[in-house]
Amino acid sequence: MTTREGSRVTTREGSRVTTRKMHLVAYLKSGPNASYPSTWRHPSATLDDLFDPRRWEHCARVLEAARFDACFFADGLGIPDLYKGSYDDYLGRGGQLSLLDPMVIAPLMARATEHLGIGVTLSTSFIAPYVIARYLGSLDLISNGRAAWNVVTTGRDFEAQNCGMPGLPPKEERYDMADEVMEACDALWNGWEEDALVLDRERGVFADPSKVRYANYQGKYISTRGPLSIPRSPQVRPGIMQAGASPRGRAFAARWAEMIFATPATKADSLAYRTDIRARMEAIGRNPDECAVLPSMTVVVGETESIAREKAAHLESLVDPELVIASSSWSVVADLSKVDTPEAMAAADTNQGVQGHRDRMLQVAKAKGITFAEAVRQPRALVAGTPSMIADIMEDWFTSGACDGFILPPTIFPATFEEFGRMVVPELQRRGIFRRDYAGRTLRENLRNPG
């Protein structure tokens, strides 16, 4: 039974009473912008440090000081050229580019912190499970159990073409492959027993081979022999993040995800999504509390409401309209210079596409009473206000069951995270809905026990 006591949410399990607390995960890109366009043009945004390791080390320390569960890098394998058949606008105007491989940045951030989860995006459609297991097993070891994997199947042909394929496999097949990749990775990660490394100098025994096993995984699409060369890591399997929105994607998320990156336009949309995911988890015998549904929220914090609104207005004044359309073209996977209705978009390509992005555009159009064509030409909504105002909105979504926390992208890097940690986090802590310190040693422990 769950009850509301003041601003606290308590769950009674038999005689034990626990306080439900929200999770916070930072959305990062290894380039000039996150999800709000043109913010690299803001005078407070740092640009001279794009390739400086200290940029990412500082960000990690800021997030850990604010007690975020984790950060993760959204990533893609290429430069989008969907809008007008060219990458001129997306690249030239500074879109959500990946200027560095996050697998290079992640160890830097892990080294600078002790508790923050560090997540990377890897595609199950292009990368062999042995390679994925090796990457993430290594990251989990050197971070002492704080690695996370944002699992994507990829919905854009240009990424497939960059990996030597003519195009994407069919949608349903991509998720079937993803299930097999997850199973194969599990077989590899579990190939080493916890005490397989002996490290006995006197006896000259480095490892016990009897405690290391072949994976010998064979599926319809995926096979791997093993054994993995990476010993068992603290979490064994890294924290799993996913963004399933289509029926097949939701089924995948219900089976595997521990964090879901959602992009609903309204609280009602988020509530419906979370309700569906929890029902799917229960149907397959999985505890719904093992997965946190985290909608994205872009915040602008001000010491007063007028300051916050002025800051938001300044950000809006910097937005390049062509970049918005180029970015929306990437999101919905359609050239919006040619199509401007969901029907035309669906007819243009039935294999490419990211359902969550398309759903959000339709939700925005419905919520605002505008057309789809108008919705895709607007940047994401900003939530601007004082720390108390922003905490009110977050608490409302959280306590109403619409979410388990939030994904927070920066508008201005790194100022958004600095201001949020300095002003909003203490307000959430005062209300008893966010941790004051980390309770666990690994990322999974902190997800299961938010303090």
PLY file of the C-alpha trace (Angstrom):
ply
format ascii 1.0
element vertex 451
property float x
property float y
property float z
element edge 450
property int vertex1
property int vertex2
end_header
0.00 0.00 0.00
1.30 3.45 -0.92
0.22 6.58 0.94
1.03 10.28 0.82
2.15 11.84 4.11
2.75 15.54 3.60
5.31 15.62 0.80
6.59 12.11 1.53
5.53 9.00 -0.33
5.64 5.90 1.84
5.27 2.28 0.84
4.21 -0.27 3.43
5.45 -3.81 2.81
4.21 -5.92 5.70
5.62 -4.27 8.82
8.38 -2.44 6.93
7.89 1.19 5.90
10.09 2.67 3.19
10.13 6.13 1.67
9.92 6.26 -2.11
12.43 8.70 -3.57
12.96 9.89 -7.09
15.85 9.10 -9.39
17.78 11.67 -11.43
19.84 10.86 -14.52
21.71 13.42 -16.62
21.41 13.34 -20.43
24.73 14.13 -22.12
26.07 14.55 -25.64
29.75 14.72 -26.56
29.13 17.79 -28.70
27.87 21.37 -28.57
24.17 20.77 -27.79
21.91 18.39 -25.93
18.20 18.26 -26.75
17.49 22.02 -26.76
18.79 23.59 -29.99
21.36 26.37 -30.38
22.38 26.55 -26.71
26.05 26.41 -27.69
25.58 30.03 -28.77
24.85 31.15 -25.19
27.74 33.18 -23.73
27.83 30.92 -20.64
28.24 27.72 -22.66
31.81 26.44 -22.68
33.23 25.65 -26.12
37.00 25.85 -25.75
37.02 22.66 -23.69
35.06 20.34 -26.03
38.05 17.98 -26.26
39.49 18.65 -22.81
39.14 15.72 -20.37
38.57 18.22 -17.55
35.21 19.19 -19.12
33.85 15.74 -18.41
35.60 15.25 -15.09
34.09 18.50 -13.82
30.64 17.52 -15.06
30.88 14.15 -13.29
31.88 15.79 -10.00
29.00 18.26 -10.24
26.48 15.47 -10.84
27.85 13.36 -8.02
27.79 16.30 -5.61
24.11 16.69 -6.54
23.57 12.97 -5.81
22.40 12.04 -9.32
21.98 8.31 -9.83
23.79 8.40 -13.13
24.57 10.17 -16.36
24.45 8.68 -19.81
25.64 9.68 -23.25
23.07 9.63 -26.01
25.01 8.64 -29.10
24.74 7.84 -32.77
27.02 6.48 -35.46
27.18 9.33 -37.93
26.05 12.84 -38.80
22.32 13.10 -39.64
21.65 14.08 -43.26
17.88 13.51 -43.36
16.84 17.17 -43.69
17.01 18.25 -47.35
19.21 15.21 -47.99
22.22 16.98 -46.50
24.07 17.37 -43.20
24.69 21.07 -43.91
22.08 22.39 -41.48
22.54 19.80 -38.75
26.32 20.08 -38.72
26.71 23.70 -39.76
24.21 25.02 -37.20
25.41 22.78 -34.37
22.98 19.93 -33.71
23.21 17.03 -31.27
26.57 15.86 -32.56
28.84 13.20 -31.08
32.29 14.71 -31.45
33.94 12.08 -29.24
33.23 8.42 -28.64
31.62 8.19 -25.18
33.54 4.97 -24.46
36.64 7.19 -24.27
34.98 9.75 -21.99
33.29 7.30 -19.60
36.50 6.11 -17.85
37.52 9.73 -17.26
34.24 10.42 -15.49
34.45 7.18 -13.53
37.95 8.08 -12.36
36.76 11.47 -11.06
33.88 10.02 -9.00
33.01 7.26 -6.54
29.21 6.85 -6.72
27.87 8.28 -9.99
26.65 5.75 -12.56
28.27 6.19 -15.99
26.23 5.16 -19.02
27.00 4.78 -22.72
24.83 4.01 -25.75
25.65 0.91 -27.80
23.58 -0.55 -30.63
22.58 -4.20 -30.67
22.14 -4.01 -34.45
25.78 -3.34 -35.33
28.08 -4.40 -32.50
28.91 -8.02 -31.71
27.83 -9.09 -28.22
31.37 -10.16 -27.38
32.60 -6.64 -28.05
29.73 -5.08 -26.08
30.34 -7.43 -23.15
34.05 -6.63 -23.24
33.49 -2.84 -23.32
30.95 -2.81 -20.52
32.61 -5.45 -18.36
35.78 -3.34 -18.45
33.90 -0.14 -17.60
32.09 -1.84 -14.73
35.37 -3.14 -13.32
37.27 0.14 -13.42
34.27 2.06 -12.02
33.71 -0.47 -9.20
30.24 -1.36 -10.42
28.84 1.85 -11.88
28.51 1.08 -15.59
25.22 1.50 -17.45
24.23 0.53 -20.97
21.65 2.49 -22.93
20.47 -0.30 -25.23
19.36 0.86 -28.67
18.38 -1.09 -31.76
18.87 2.00 -34.00
16.18 3.39 -36.27
18.10 5.21 -39.00
19.51 3.81 -42.22
22.50 6.14 -42.38
23.93 4.54 -39.23
23.55 1.08 -40.77
25.29 2.31 -43.92
28.17 3.65 -41.82
28.58 0.11 -40.46
28.76 -1.55 -43.85
25.10 -2.52 -44.21
22.77 -1.37 -47.01
20.11 -0.44 -44.47
18.45 -1.47 -41.25
17.05 -4.93 -40.64
13.25 -4.97 -40.31
11.88 -3.38 -37.11
10.62 -6.55 -35.44
13.80 -8.37 -36.36
15.91 -5.65 -34.73
14.24 -6.28 -31.38
14.48 -10.05 -31.80
18.19 -9.58 -32.43
18.43 -7.30 -29.39
16.90 -9.98 -27.15
19.54 -12.42 -28.38
22.35 -9.90 -27.88
21.22 -9.40 -24.28
21.10 -13.17 -23.71
24.52 -13.64 -25.30
26.06 -10.84 -23.22
24.59 -12.38 -20.07
26.13 -15.73 -20.96
29.51 -14.04 -21.45
29.35 -11.95 -18.27
28.36 -14.97 -16.21
31.17 -17.10 -17.64
33.53 -16.07 -14.85
32.73 -17.08 -11.29
33.31 -14.47 -8.61
36.44 -16.15 -7.22
37.98 -17.25 -10.53
40.93 -14.89 -10.07
43.26 -16.46 -7.48
46.36 -14.21 -7.68
48.47 -16.56 -5.53
52.12 -15.68 -6.01
53.44 -18.43 -3.77
51.68 -21.24 -5.64
52.01 -19.56 -9.01
48.24 -19.68 -9.57
46.86 -16.62 -11.29
43.38 -17.94 -12.04
41.32 -21.10 -11.64
40.37 -22.23 -15.17
37.67 -24.52 -13.78
35.74 -21.43 -12.75
35.71 -19.90 -16.23
33.20 -21.23 -18.79
32.48 -20.98 -22.49
29.32 -19.08 -23.35
28.47 -21.26 -26.38
25.44 -19.11 -27.11
23.59 -19.88 -30.33
20.46 -17.99 -31.35
18.67 -17.38 -34.63
20.66 -14.20 -35.34
23.45 -14.14 -32.78
26.17 -16.56 -31.70
29.22 -16.24 -29.50
31.67 -18.81 -28.20
33.49 -17.19 -25.31
34.77 -17.31 -22.72
34.99 -13.57 -22.17
38.48 -12.29 -21.47
37.12 -9.84 -18.87
36.64 -11.21 -15.32
33.31 -10.94 -13.53
32.59 -7.31 -12.67
30.89 -5.99 -9.51
27.44 -5.72 -11.13
27.97 -8.66 -13.53
25.46 -7.08 -15.87
25.67 -3.25 -16.09
22.62 -1.16 -15.29
20.31 -1.45 -18.30
18.67 1.63 -19.77
16.21 1.63 -22.65
13.69 3.86 -24.43
11.11 1.44 -25.84
7.97 3.21 -27.10
6.46 0.92 -29.76
4.59 -2.19 -28.53
7.63 -4.36 -29.34
9.96 -1.81 -27.74
7.86 -1.74 -24.58
7.96 -5.53 -24.39
11.76 -5.39 -24.65
11.97 -2.69 -21.97
9.66 -4.63 -19.66
11.95 -7.65 -19.92
15.34 -5.96 -19.58
15.29 -2.30 -18.52
16.13 -0.90 -15.09
15.81 2.70 -16.29
13.56 3.85 -19.12
14.25 7.10 -20.96
10.79 8.40 -21.87
9.82 11.55 -23.77
6.12 12.16 -23.05
4.65 15.59 -23.75
2.35 15.68 -20.73
1.94 14.18 -17.26
-1.07 12.19 -18.49
1.01 10.68 -21.31
3.74 9.76 -18.83
1.24 8.20 -16.42
-0.24 6.08 -19.21
3.21 4.95 -20.33
4.37 4.01 -16.82
1.13 2.17 -16.11
1.57 0.14 -19.30
5.22 -0.72 -18.58
4.44 -1.84 -15.02
1.57 -4.02 -16.26
3.87 -5.61 -18.85
6.47 -6.34 -16.18
3.91 -7.93 -13.88
2.63 -10.06 -16.76
6.06 -11.65 -17.26
6.65 -12.10 -13.53
9.04 -9.21 -13.04
8.76 -6.79 -10.11
7.71 -3.39 -11.57
9.74 -1.61 -8.88
12.90 -2.94 -10.54
12.49 -0.41 -13.37
12.43 3.39 -13.05
10.41 5.25 -15.69
12.19 8.56 -16.25
10.63 11.22 -18.50
12.86 13.93 -19.91
12.43 17.43 -18.46
14.38 20.49 -19.60
14.60 23.02 -16.77
15.69 26.64 -16.44
16.26 27.69 -12.83
16.15 31.26 -11.58
16.43 32.86 -8.16
13.06 34.48 -8.90
10.33 33.63 -11.37
11.08 36.71 -13.45
14.77 35.80 -13.65
13.91 32.27 -14.74
11.56 33.54 -17.45
14.15 36.03 -18.70
16.72 33.24 -18.91
14.26 31.05 -20.82
13.39 33.90 -23.17
17.08 34.44 -23.90
17.50 30.76 -24.75
14.47 30.89 -27.02
15.89 33.95 -28.79
19.01 31.97 -29.73
17.10 29.14 -31.41
17.85 28.67 -35.09
14.56 27.66 -36.81
16.36 25.67 -39.49
18.21 23.68 -36.84
14.91 22.89 -35.12
13.52 21.39 -38.33
16.78 19.56 -39.07
16.77 18.17 -35.52
13.12 17.16 -35.74
13.86 15.45 -39.04
16.51 13.40 -37.23
14.11 12.66 -34.35
11.16 11.43 -36.40
13.40 10.04 -39.17
11.80 11.90 -42.06
12.78 14.84 -44.24
10.47 17.52 -42.88
11.24 19.75 -45.84
9.11 17.31 -47.87
6.56 15.83 -45.45
4.53 17.64 -42.83
1.87 15.17 -41.70
2.23 11.91 -39.73
0.45 10.07 -42.54
2.93 11.28 -45.14
5.79 10.47 -42.80
4.57 6.91 -42.27
4.10 6.42 -46.00
7.60 7.67 -46.78
9.37 4.85 -44.87
7.91 1.99 -42.87
11.20 0.53 -41.60
13.06 3.54 -40.23
11.74 5.51 -37.30
11.87 6.05 -33.55
8.38 5.63 -32.13
8.99 7.62 -28.96
9.97 10.76 -30.86
7.00 10.50 -33.21
4.64 9.91 -30.31
5.94 12.99 -28.51
5.37 15.19 -31.56
1.78 13.96 -31.83
1.27 14.50 -28.09
2.63 18.06 -28.35
0.28 18.82 -31.26
-2.70 17.49 -29.33
-1.80 19.24 -26.06
-1.27 22.62 -27.73
-4.06 22.34 -30.28
-1.66 22.79 -33.20
-0.86 20.77 -36.30
1.87 18.17 -36.53
3.74 20.45 -38.94
3.70 23.22 -36.34
4.74 20.87 -33.53
7.89 19.68 -35.31
8.94 23.31 -35.83
8.97 24.10 -32.13
11.87 23.36 -29.78
11.21 21.27 -26.70
9.28 23.03 -23.95
11.30 24.62 -21.16
10.21 24.31 -17.54
11.27 27.68 -16.11
10.87 28.79 -12.53
12.31 29.13 -9.08
13.70 26.05 -7.30
10.41 25.70 -5.43
8.33 25.98 -8.62
10.38 23.36 -10.44
10.33 21.07 -7.40
6.52 21.45 -7.28
6.20 20.16 -10.84
8.65 17.31 -10.31
6.98 16.30 -7.05
3.54 16.40 -8.67
4.57 14.05 -11.47
6.41 11.78 -9.04
3.76 11.49 -6.33
0.94 11.04 -8.86
2.65 7.95 -10.25
3.54 9.48 -13.61
7.23 8.73 -13.14
9.97 7.44 -10.85
12.24 10.40 -11.47
13.60 12.36 -14.40
16.14 12.52 -17.20
17.61 16.02 -17.19
19.37 17.36 -20.30
21.34 20.58 -19.99
20.34 23.75 -21.76
23.65 25.47 -21.01
26.58 23.16 -20.36
27.67 22.85 -17.58
25.67 25.66 -15.91
22.34 23.80 -15.95
23.70 21.00 -13.77
25.56 23.40 -11.49
22.44 25.50 -10.88
20.14 22.51 -10.52
22.45 20.90 -7.98
22.87 24.13 -6.04
19.22 25.25 -6.02
16.72 22.51 -6.89
18.30 19.43 -5.30
18.26 20.93 -1.75
14.56 21.69 -2.21
13.84 18.11 -3.27
15.84 16.86 -0.30
13.97 19.16 2.08
10.71 17.60 0.87
12.06 14.12 1.57
11.74 12.88 -2.01
15.40 12.77 -3.01
18.44 11.21 -1.39
20.84 13.17 0.78
23.55 10.58 0.24
24.18 7.43 -1.71
23.00 4.28 0.05
24.70 1.70 -2.16
28.08 0.83 -3.55
27.07 0.06 -7.15
24.70 1.77 -9.55
22.20 -1.09 -9.27
22.26 -0.86 -5.47
21.50 2.86 -5.66
18.68 2.24 -8.14
17.14 -0.37 -5.83
17.76 1.72 -2.70
17.61 5.47 -3.47
18.51 6.42 0.11
0 1
1 2
2 3
3 4
4 5
5 6
6 7
7 8
8 9
9 10
10 11
11 12
12 13
13 14
14 15
15 16
16 17
17 18
18 19
19 20
20 21
21 22
22 23
23 24
24 25
25 26
26 27
27 28
28 29
29 30
30 31
31 32
32 33
33 34
34 35
35 36
36 37
37 38
38 39
39 40
40 41
41 42
42 43
43 44
44 45
45 46
46 47
47 48
48 49
49 50
50 51
51 52
52 53
53 54
54 55
55 56
56 57
57 58
58 59
59 60
60 61
61 62
62 63
63 64
64 65
65 66
66 67
67 68
68 69
69 70
70 71
71 72
72 73
73 74
74 75
75 76
76 77
77 78
78 79
79 80
80 81
81 82
82 83
83 84
84 85
85 86
86 87
87 88
88 89
89 90
90 91
91 92
92 93
93 94
94 95
95 96
96 97
97 98
98 99
99 100
100 101
101 102
102 103
103 104
104 105
105 106
106 107
107 108
108 109
109 110
110 111
111 112
112 113
113 114
114 115
115 116
116 117
117 118
118 119
119 120
120 121
121 122
122 123
123 124
124 125
125 126
126 127
127 128
128 129
129 130
130 131
131 132
132 133
133 134
134 135
135 136
136 137
137 138
138 139
139 140
140 141
141 142
142 143
143 144
144 145
145 146
146 147
147 148
148 149
149 150
150 151
151 152
152 153
153 154
154 155
155 156
156 157
157 158
158 159
159 160
160 161
161 162
162 163
163 164
164 165
165 166
166 167
167 168
168 169
169 170
170 171
171 172
172 173
173 174
174 175
175 176
176 177
177 178
178 179
179 180
180 181
181 182
182 183
183 184
184 185
185 186
186 187
187 188
188 189
189 190
190 191
191 192
192 193
193 194
194 195
195 196
196 197
197 198
198 199
199 200
200 201
201 202
202 203
203 204
204 205
205 206
206 207
207 208
208 209
209 210
210 211
211 212
212 213
213 214
214 215
215 216
216 217
217 218
218 219
219 220
220 221
221 222
222 223
223 224
224 225
225 226
226 227
227 228
228 229
229 230
230 231
231 232
232 233
233 234
234 235
235 236
236 237
237 238
238 239
239 240
240 241
241 242
242 243
243 244
244 245
245 246
246 247
247 248
248 249
249 250
250 251
251 252
252 253
253 254
254 255
255 256
256 257
257 258
258 259
259 260
260 261
261 262
262 263
263 264
264 265
265 266
266 267
267 268
268 269
269 270
270 271
271 272
272 273
273 274
274 275
275 276
276 277
277 278
278 279
279 280
280 281
281 282
282 283
283 284
284 285
285 286
286 287
287 288
288 289
289 290
290 291
291 292
292 293
293 294
294 295
295 296
296 297
297 298
298 299
299 300
300 301
301 302
302 303
303 304
304 305
305 306
306 307
307 308
308 309
309 310
310 311
311 312
312 313
313 314
314 315
315 316
316 317
317 318
318 319
319 320
320 321
321 322
322 323
323 324
324 325
325 326
326 327
327 328
328 329
329 330
330 331
331 332
332 333
333 334
334 335
335 336
336 337
337 338
338 339
339 340
340 341
341 342
342 343
343 344
344 345
345 346
346 347
347 348
348 349
349 350
350 351
351 352
352 353
353 354
354 355
355 356
356 357
357 358
358 359
359 360
360 361
361 362
362 363
363 364
364 365
365 366
366 367
367 368
368 369
369 370
370 371
371 372
372 373
373 374
374 375
375 376
376 377
377 378
378 379
379 380
380 381
381 382
382 383
383 384
384 385
385 386
386 387
387 388
388 389
389 390
390 391
391 392
392 393
393 394
394 395
395 396
396 397
397 398
398 399
399 400
400 401
401 402
402 403
403 404
404 405
405 406
406 407
407 408
408 409
409 410
410 411
411 412
412 413
413 414
414 415
415 416
416 417
417 418
418 419
419 420
420 421
421 422
422 423
423 424
424 425
425 426
426 427
427 428
428 429
429 430
430 431
431 432
432 433
433 434
434 435
435 436
436 437
437 438
438 439
439 440
440 441
441 442
442 443
443 444
444 445
445 446
446 447
447 448
448 449
449 450
